[in-house]
Amino acid sequence: MFALVLARRSVPSEPLAARVRRRIVRPRPVQAVLVGFFATAIVGSLLLMLPVAGQGSRPATPVQAIFTAVSALSVTGHIVVDTPVFWTPFGEVVILLLIQIGGLGVMTFASVVGLVVVRRLSLRSRLQAAAELGALGLDVRSLVKSVVIISMSLEAVVSLVLSVRFAMDGWHVADAIWLGVFHGVSSFNNAGFSLFSDSMVGYAADPAVSLTISAAVIVGGLGFPVIIELWKRLPPRRWSMNTRIVLWATPILLVLGTVYIAVLEWSNPDTLGGYHEGERVLVAFFQSVQTRTAGFNSVDIGSMHQTTLFGMDAMMLIGGGPAGTAGGIKVTTFAVLFFILVAELRGDPAVNVLGKRLSRAVHRQAIAVVVLSLAVIAIATGGIMLISGLDQGRVLFEVISAFSTVGLSTGITSTLPESAQLILAALMFIGRLGPIAFATALALRERGVLYQLPKERPIIG
């Protein structure tokens, strides 16, 4: 027995180089998602750099291609070139495919290909798709099918409505269909890319277009777990806590955003002031919806008051529902922080939400998401201000919009130096994956700590 113990102790541990090779060859699921997004962004960038993708003899520069590909894949909508003017139909198709892949998720899309080609999913593919979709179980095959069916069905409905409306507006049938499909996919996936140079300003007072796009953005921003529960028509008593929080928080934030924008911009002649009263409410509602996670605009964002932009910063940072196309820290994270605050103010021993007690791990994760997000935003804002020399208000708006994968802009993105544009591209990449997932994918530790240190507490406040 003693010899056996000595023999076991004498066995050398796995060399560092071997561990590194193993991690590179067989990355963890979250790392696979990061690598998949990165590889897809590179492929999309190369396609957009082809001469056939740019109008005339103006191929896209590497920064223009990378920025556009990352923006489309992260379903953000930030642009450095005018989409309908700069890109050819081939380039627009590439952007649309990147939006669709980014909306479904790279690993989810790969799982769809696997199901179509080989009719099955490996365990590793299921783990990777589950990590991307935020699934708790391994019944990923049915989950992937549900996500694809729901996404395609809703996109088809929205595309049909928009195509009919554009055709009624005088567009040729083929053009109307393409416009409808592009904006239908872009809106449901919360991308914000538009084939109109002024985005949706020309249809600001058109209820058919504005409300259809708004409905698509809202539904897409709920997150796939919520959409699937609603699609299956589960009774409210069987809804998960995640679904109940999202369905409670979403209308509250939409109404508050609409009122906030309407009150501050009501008399601004460059935004809402140029419309009739009913149209002003419609435009304010449309912009409130877009601040949640999409990048369409029906007024000139750069002409809004600084106070309005500051409030929109907060709405963009909150974002939409988790495990979907929405960005931001997510409404569930915001709700958890709110309930933690309420519990602390009331002196409650536990944080209770909708009749359930929250795990301490959820507390830590919510706080970590917010702290990491604010740190990334602060560093990026300072860096871009240093590079560009622009004021803090507009730079902060662009940074939060990029990090929250919203895509709204005051108009300075295309004028920024290329180094600043690359910072925004990195923000969109991190924002789409989520700061926690991104940090987890880069983490070096594979095993948990097997010990705990003694407790002590500093003075807080």
C-alpha positions as CSV (number, residue, x, y, z in Angstrom):
1,M,0.0,0.0,0.0
2,F,2.8,2.4,1.0
3,A,4.6,1.7,-2.3
4,L,1.4,2.3,-4.3
5,V,1.1,5.7,-2.6
6,L,4.7,6.6,-3.4
7,A,4.2,5.5,-7.0
8,R,1.1,7.7,-7.4
9,R,3.0,10.6,-5.9
10,S,5.9,10.1,-8.2
11,V,3.7,10.3,-11.3
12,P,4.4,13.7,-12.9
13,S,1.4,16.0,-13.5
14,E,0.3,16.8,-17.0
15,P,2.8,19.2,-18.6
16,L,1.6,22.8,-19.3
17,A,2.2,22.4,-23.0
18,A,0.0,19.3,-23.2
19,R,-2.8,21.0,-21.3
20,V,-2.6,24.0,-23.6
21,R,-2.7,21.7,-26.7
22,R,-5.7,19.9,-25.3
23,R,-7.5,23.1,-24.7
24,I,-6.8,24.3,-28.2
25,V,-7.8,21.1,-29.9
26,R,-10.9,20.5,-27.7
27,P,-12.1,23.9,-26.4
28,R,-14.9,24.1,-23.8
29,P,-18.4,24.8,-25.1
30,V,-18.3,28.5,-24.3
31,Q,-14.9,28.8,-25.9
32,A,-16.3,27.1,-29.0
33,V,-19.0,29.7,-29.2
34,L,-16.4,32.5,-29.1
35,V,-14.2,30.8,-31.7
36,G,-17.2,30.2,-33.9
37,F,-18.3,33.8,-33.8
38,F,-14.7,35.0,-34.5
39,A,-14.3,32.6,-37.5
40,T,-17.7,33.6,-38.9
41,A,-16.8,37.3,-38.6
42,I,-13.5,36.7,-40.5
43,V,-15.3,34.8,-43.3
44,G,-17.9,37.5,-43.5
45,S,-15.3,40.2,-43.6
46,L,-13.4,38.4,-46.5
47,L,-16.7,38.1,-48.5
48,L,-17.4,41.8,-48.0
49,M,-13.9,42.7,-49.2
50,L,-14.5,41.1,-52.5
51,P,-14.9,43.6,-55.4
52,V,-18.3,42.2,-56.2
53,A,-19.6,43.3,-52.8
54,G,-18.9,47.0,-53.2
55,Q,-20.6,49.4,-55.6
56,G,-18.6,50.4,-58.7
57,S,-14.8,49.9,-58.3
58,R,-14.7,50.6,-54.6
59,P,-14.0,47.5,-52.7
60,A,-14.4,47.8,-48.9
61,T,-11.3,48.5,-46.8
62,P,-10.4,45.9,-44.2
63,V,-11.8,48.1,-41.4
64,Q,-15.1,48.7,-43.3
65,A,-15.5,45.0,-44.0
66,I,-14.6,43.9,-40.4
67,F,-16.8,46.5,-38.8
68,T,-19.8,45.7,-41.0
69,A,-19.4,42.0,-40.6
70,V,-19.1,42.2,-36.8
71,S,-22.1,44.6,-36.7
72,A,-24.2,42.2,-38.7
73,L,-23.1,39.1,-36.9
74,S,-23.7,40.7,-33.5
75,V,-27.1,41.9,-34.8
76,T,-26.2,45.5,-33.8
77,G,-26.7,47.7,-36.9
78,H,-23.9,50.1,-36.5
79,I,-22.5,51.2,-39.9
80,V,-19.5,53.1,-41.2
81,V,-20.8,53.2,-44.8
82,D,-24.3,53.8,-46.2
83,T,-25.7,50.3,-46.7
84,P,-27.9,50.8,-49.8
85,V,-25.3,53.1,-51.5
86,F,-22.0,51.3,-50.7
87,W,-22.9,47.6,-50.9
88,T,-24.1,45.7,-54.0
89,P,-26.9,43.2,-53.9
90,F,-24.3,40.5,-53.2
91,G,-23.0,42.5,-50.3
92,E,-26.5,43.0,-48.9
93,V,-27.1,39.3,-49.1
94,V,-23.9,38.6,-47.2
95,I,-25.0,41.1,-44.5
96,L,-28.5,39.5,-44.4
97,L,-26.9,36.0,-43.9
98,L,-24.7,37.3,-41.2
99,I,-27.7,38.8,-39.4
100,Q,-29.5,35.5,-39.7
101,I,-26.6,33.5,-38.4
102,G,-25.9,35.9,-35.6
103,G,-29.6,36.0,-34.6
104,L,-29.9,32.2,-34.4
105,G,-26.4,31.9,-33.0
106,V,-23.3,30.5,-34.7
107,M,-23.5,27.2,-32.9
108,T,-27.2,26.9,-33.3
109,F,-26.8,27.5,-37.0
110,A,-24.1,24.9,-37.1
111,S,-26.4,22.5,-35.3
112,V,-29.1,23.1,-37.9
113,V,-26.6,22.2,-40.6
114,G,-25.6,19.1,-38.7
115,L,-29.3,18.1,-38.4
116,V,-29.8,18.6,-42.1
117,V,-26.7,16.9,-43.3
118,V,-26.0,14.0,-40.9
119,R,-29.5,13.9,-39.2
120,R,-28.0,13.9,-35.7
121,L,-26.0,16.0,-33.2
122,S,-22.9,14.9,-31.3
123,L,-22.7,15.4,-27.6
124,R,-20.2,18.2,-28.1
125,S,-22.4,20.0,-30.6
126,R,-25.3,19.8,-28.1
127,L,-23.2,21.2,-25.3
128,Q,-22.0,24.1,-27.5
129,A,-25.5,24.9,-28.7
130,A,-26.8,24.7,-25.1
131,A,-24.1,27.1,-23.9
132,E,-25.1,29.5,-26.6
133,L,-28.8,29.3,-26.1
134,G,-28.6,29.3,-22.3
135,A,-30.3,25.9,-22.1
136,L,-30.2,23.9,-18.9
137,G,-30.8,20.5,-20.4
138,L,-29.3,18.5,-23.3
139,D,-32.6,18.1,-25.3
140,V,-31.0,20.6,-27.7
141,R,-32.2,18.9,-30.8
142,S,-35.8,19.8,-30.2
143,L,-34.8,23.2,-28.8
144,V,-32.8,24.0,-32.0
145,K,-35.8,22.9,-34.2
146,S,-38.1,25.1,-32.1
147,V,-35.9,28.1,-32.4
148,V,-35.5,27.7,-36.2
149,I,-39.2,27.1,-36.8
150,I,-40.3,30.0,-34.6
151,S,-37.7,32.4,-36.1
152,M,-38.5,31.5,-39.7
153,S,-42.2,31.7,-39.1
154,L,-42.2,35.1,-37.5
155,E,-39.7,36.5,-40.0
156,A,-41.9,35.3,-42.8
157,V,-45.0,37.0,-41.4
158,V,-43.2,40.3,-40.8
159,S,-41.6,40.1,-44.2
160,L,-44.9,39.5,-45.9
161,V,-46.6,42.5,-44.2
162,L,-43.7,44.8,-45.0
163,S,-43.5,43.6,-48.6
164,V,-47.2,44.3,-49.1
165,R,-46.8,47.8,-47.6
166,F,-43.7,48.7,-49.7
167,A,-45.5,47.4,-52.8
168,M,-48.5,49.7,-52.0
169,D,-46.0,52.5,-51.6
170,G,-45.1,52.2,-55.3
171,W,-42.0,50.0,-55.2
172,H,-41.6,47.4,-57.9
173,V,-42.8,43.9,-56.7
174,A,-39.3,42.4,-56.7
175,D,-37.9,45.4,-54.9
176,A,-40.7,45.4,-52.4
177,I,-40.2,41.7,-51.6
178,W,-36.5,42.2,-51.1
179,L,-37.1,45.3,-48.9
180,G,-39.7,43.4,-46.9
181,V,-37.5,40.3,-46.4
182,F,-34.4,42.3,-45.5
183,H,-36.2,44.5,-42.9
184,G,-38.2,41.6,-41.7
185,V,-35.1,39.5,-40.8
186,S,-33.3,42.6,-39.6
187,S,-36.1,43.6,-37.2
188,F,-36.9,40.2,-35.7
189,N,-33.2,39.7,-35.1
190,N,-32.9,43.1,-33.6
191,A,-30.2,44.0,-36.1
192,G,-31.3,47.5,-37.2
193,F,-29.7,47.3,-40.6
194,S,-31.8,49.1,-43.2
195,L,-31.8,49.5,-47.0
196,F,-32.9,53.1,-46.7
197,S,-30.1,55.7,-46.2
198,D,-32.2,57.5,-43.6
199,S,-33.2,54.2,-41.9
200,M,-37.0,54.5,-41.2
201,V,-37.3,58.3,-41.1
202,G,-39.4,58.1,-44.3
203,Y,-41.9,55.8,-42.6
204,A,-41.9,57.5,-39.2
205,A,-45.6,58.4,-39.3
206,D,-46.6,55.2,-41.1
207,P,-48.3,52.9,-38.5
208,A,-48.1,49.8,-40.8
209,V,-44.3,50.0,-41.1
210,S,-43.5,51.4,-37.7
211,L,-45.7,49.1,-35.6
212,T,-44.8,46.0,-37.7
213,I,-41.1,46.6,-37.2
214,S,-41.7,47.5,-33.5
215,A,-43.6,44.3,-32.9
216,A,-40.9,42.2,-34.6
217,V,-38.2,43.9,-32.4
218,I,-40.2,43.4,-29.2
219,V,-40.9,39.7,-29.9
220,G,-37.3,39.0,-31.0
221,G,-36.0,40.8,-28.0
222,L,-37.9,38.7,-25.5
223,G,-35.4,35.8,-25.9
224,F,-35.9,32.3,-27.2
225,P,-36.8,30.7,-23.9
226,V,-39.7,33.2,-23.5
227,I,-40.8,32.9,-27.1
228,I,-40.8,29.1,-26.9
229,E,-42.9,29.1,-23.7
230,L,-45.4,31.5,-25.4
231,W,-45.3,29.5,-28.6
232,K,-46.2,26.3,-26.8
233,R,-49.1,28.2,-25.1
234,L,-48.1,27.3,-21.6
235,P,-50.5,28.7,-19.0
236,P,-49.2,31.6,-16.9
237,R,-48.9,29.4,-13.8
238,R,-46.4,27.2,-15.6
239,W,-44.2,30.1,-16.8
240,S,-40.7,30.1,-15.6
241,M,-39.4,32.9,-13.4
242,N,-37.3,34.1,-16.4
243,T,-40.5,34.4,-18.6
244,R,-42.5,36.2,-15.9
245,I,-39.7,38.7,-15.2
246,V,-39.3,39.5,-19.0
247,L,-43.0,39.8,-19.6
248,W,-43.4,42.1,-16.6
249,A,-40.4,44.3,-17.3
250,T,-40.7,44.6,-21.0
251,P,-44.0,46.6,-21.2
252,I,-43.0,48.7,-18.1
253,L,-39.7,49.7,-19.7
254,L,-41.4,50.4,-23.1
255,V,-44.0,52.7,-21.6
256,L,-41.5,54.5,-19.5
257,G,-39.2,54.9,-22.5
258,T,-42.1,56.2,-24.6
259,V,-43.1,58.8,-22.0
260,Y,-39.6,59.9,-21.4
261,I,-38.8,60.5,-25.1
262,A,-42.1,62.1,-25.8
263,V,-41.9,64.5,-22.9
264,L,-38.3,65.7,-23.6
265,E,-38.6,65.8,-27.4
266,W,-42.3,66.9,-27.8
267,S,-41.4,70.4,-28.9
268,N,-38.1,69.7,-30.5
269,P,-38.6,70.8,-34.2
270,D,-35.8,68.5,-35.4
271,T,-37.3,65.3,-33.9
272,L,-40.9,65.0,-32.7
273,G,-41.9,68.7,-33.1
274,G,-42.5,68.3,-36.8
275,Y,-45.3,65.7,-36.5
276,H,-48.9,65.9,-35.4
277,E,-49.7,64.8,-31.8
278,G,-50.7,61.3,-32.6
279,E,-47.7,60.8,-34.9
280,R,-45.4,62.1,-32.1
281,V,-46.6,59.4,-29.8
282,L,-46.0,56.8,-32.5
283,V,-42.5,58.1,-33.2
284,A,-41.7,58.2,-29.4
285,F,-42.9,54.6,-29.0
286,F,-40.9,53.5,-32.0
287,Q,-37.7,55.0,-30.6
288,S,-38.4,53.5,-27.2
289,V,-38.6,50.1,-28.8
290,Q,-35.4,50.6,-30.6
291,T,-33.5,51.6,-27.5
292,R,-34.2,48.1,-26.1
293,T,-31.8,46.5,-28.6
294,A,-32.5,47.4,-32.2
295,G,-30.9,50.2,-34.3
296,F,-33.6,51.5,-36.5
297,N,-34.3,55.2,-36.2
298,S,-37.3,57.3,-37.4
299,V,-35.9,60.6,-36.3
300,D,-32.4,62.1,-36.3
301,I,-30.8,60.8,-33.2
302,G,-28.1,63.4,-33.3
303,S,-30.7,66.2,-33.0
304,M,-32.1,64.9,-29.7
305,H,-31.4,66.7,-26.5
306,Q,-28.5,65.5,-24.4
307,T,-30.9,64.7,-21.6
308,T,-32.8,62.4,-23.9
309,L,-29.7,60.7,-25.0
310,F,-28.6,60.2,-21.4
311,G,-31.9,58.4,-20.6
312,M,-31.6,56.3,-23.8
313,D,-28.1,55.3,-22.5
314,A,-29.8,53.7,-19.5
315,M,-32.5,52.0,-21.6
316,M,-29.9,50.6,-24.1
317,L,-27.8,49.3,-21.2
318,I,-30.7,47.4,-19.7
319,G,-31.5,45.8,-23.1
320,G,-34.0,42.9,-23.6
321,G,-34.5,39.3,-22.7
322,P,-31.7,36.8,-22.2
323,A,-30.7,33.9,-24.6
324,G,-32.0,35.6,-27.7
325,T,-31.1,38.4,-30.1
326,A,-31.3,41.2,-27.5
327,G,-28.3,42.9,-26.1
328,G,-27.5,44.9,-22.9
329,I,-27.1,43.5,-19.4
330,K,-30.7,42.0,-19.9
331,V,-33.9,42.9,-18.1
332,T,-33.5,39.8,-15.9
333,T,-30.2,41.1,-14.6
334,F,-31.7,44.5,-14.0
335,A,-34.6,43.0,-12.2
336,V,-32.4,40.8,-10.0
337,L,-30.3,43.9,-9.0
338,F,-33.6,45.7,-8.2
339,F,-34.8,42.9,-6.0
340,I,-31.4,42.7,-4.2
341,L,-31.6,46.4,-3.5
342,V,-35.2,46.1,-2.1
343,A,-34.2,43.1,0.1
344,E,-31.2,45.0,1.5
345,L,-33.2,48.1,2.2
346,R,-35.9,46.0,3.9
347,G,-33.4,43.9,5.8
348,D,-34.7,40.7,4.4
349,P,-32.5,37.6,5.0
350,A,-33.1,36.4,1.4
351,V,-34.0,37.8,-2.0
352,N,-37.4,36.7,-3.0
353,V,-38.8,37.1,-6.5
354,L,-42.3,36.1,-7.6
355,G,-42.7,33.7,-4.8
356,K,-39.3,32.1,-5.2
357,R,-35.9,32.6,-3.4
358,L,-33.0,33.5,-5.5
359,S,-29.7,31.6,-5.3
360,R,-26.6,33.4,-4.0
361,A,-24.9,32.4,-7.2
362,V,-27.5,34.5,-9.1
363,H,-26.7,37.5,-7.0
364,R,-23.0,37.2,-7.8
365,Q,-23.6,36.6,-11.4
366,A,-25.8,39.7,-11.8
367,I,-23.3,41.9,-9.9
368,A,-20.5,40.5,-12.0
369,V,-22.3,41.2,-15.3
370,V,-23.0,44.8,-14.3
371,V,-19.5,45.5,-13.0
372,L,-17.8,43.9,-16.0
373,S,-20.1,45.8,-18.4
374,L,-19.5,49.2,-16.7
375,A,-15.8,48.5,-16.7
376,V,-15.7,47.7,-20.4
377,I,-17.9,50.7,-21.2
378,A,-15.7,53.1,-19.1
379,I,-12.5,51.9,-20.7
380,A,-13.8,52.1,-24.2
381,T,-15.3,55.5,-23.7
382,G,-12.1,56.9,-22.4
383,G,-10.1,55.3,-25.2
384,I,-12.3,56.7,-28.0
385,M,-12.4,60.1,-26.3
386,L,-8.6,60.1,-26.3
387,I,-8.4,59.0,-29.9
388,S,-11.1,61.2,-31.4
389,G,-11.2,64.2,-29.1
390,L,-15.0,64.2,-29.1
391,D,-17.2,65.1,-26.1
392,Q,-18.2,62.4,-23.6
393,G,-21.9,62.5,-24.2
394,R,-21.8,61.4,-27.8
395,V,-19.0,59.0,-27.3
396,L,-20.7,57.3,-24.4
397,F,-23.9,57.0,-26.4
398,E,-22.0,55.2,-29.3
399,V,-20.1,53.0,-26.9
400,I,-23.2,51.8,-25.0
401,S,-25.1,51.4,-28.2
402,A,-22.3,49.2,-29.6
403,F,-21.8,47.2,-26.4
404,S,-25.6,46.7,-26.0
405,T,-25.8,45.7,-29.7
406,V,-28.4,48.4,-30.3
407,G,-26.9,50.2,-33.3
408,L,-28.4,53.6,-32.7
409,S,-26.0,56.4,-33.5
410,T,-25.7,60.2,-33.3
411,G,-23.9,60.1,-36.6
412,I,-20.3,60.1,-35.4
413,T,-19.4,56.5,-36.0
414,S,-18.5,56.9,-39.7
415,T,-16.3,59.9,-38.8
416,L,-14.3,58.2,-36.1
417,P,-10.7,57.2,-36.7
418,E,-10.3,53.5,-37.8
419,S,-8.7,52.6,-34.4
420,A,-11.9,53.9,-32.6
421,Q,-14.1,52.0,-35.1
422,L,-12.2,48.8,-34.2
423,I,-12.8,49.5,-30.5
424,L,-16.6,49.7,-31.3
425,A,-16.3,46.5,-33.3
426,A,-14.7,44.7,-30.3
427,L,-17.5,46.1,-28.1
428,M,-20.1,44.7,-30.4
429,F,-18.4,41.3,-30.3
430,I,-18.1,41.2,-26.6
431,G,-21.7,42.6,-26.2
432,R,-23.2,39.8,-28.4
433,L,-21.4,37.0,-26.5
434,G,-22.0,38.6,-23.1
435,P,-19.3,39.8,-20.7
436,I,-19.6,36.8,-18.5
437,A,-19.4,34.3,-21.4
438,F,-16.5,36.2,-22.9
439,A,-14.6,36.2,-19.6
440,T,-15.4,32.5,-19.0
441,A,-14.2,31.6,-22.5
442,L,-10.9,33.3,-21.8
443,A,-10.5,31.9,-18.3
444,L,-7.5,29.7,-17.6
445,R,-8.8,27.7,-14.7
446,E,-10.6,24.5,-15.5
447,R,-11.3,23.1,-12.0
448,G,-12.9,24.7,-9.0
449,V,-11.0,25.5,-5.8
450,L,-11.3,22.7,-3.3
451,Y,-10.9,24.9,-0.2
452,Q,-12.4,28.0,1.4
453,L,-10.6,30.8,3.3
454,P,-11.8,32.1,6.7
455,K,-14.5,34.8,6.6
456,E,-14.0,38.5,7.4
457,R,-15.9,41.6,6.3
458,P,-14.7,45.1,5.7
459,I,-16.9,48.2,6.5
460,I,-19.3,48.9,3.6
461,G,-20.5,52.4,2.9
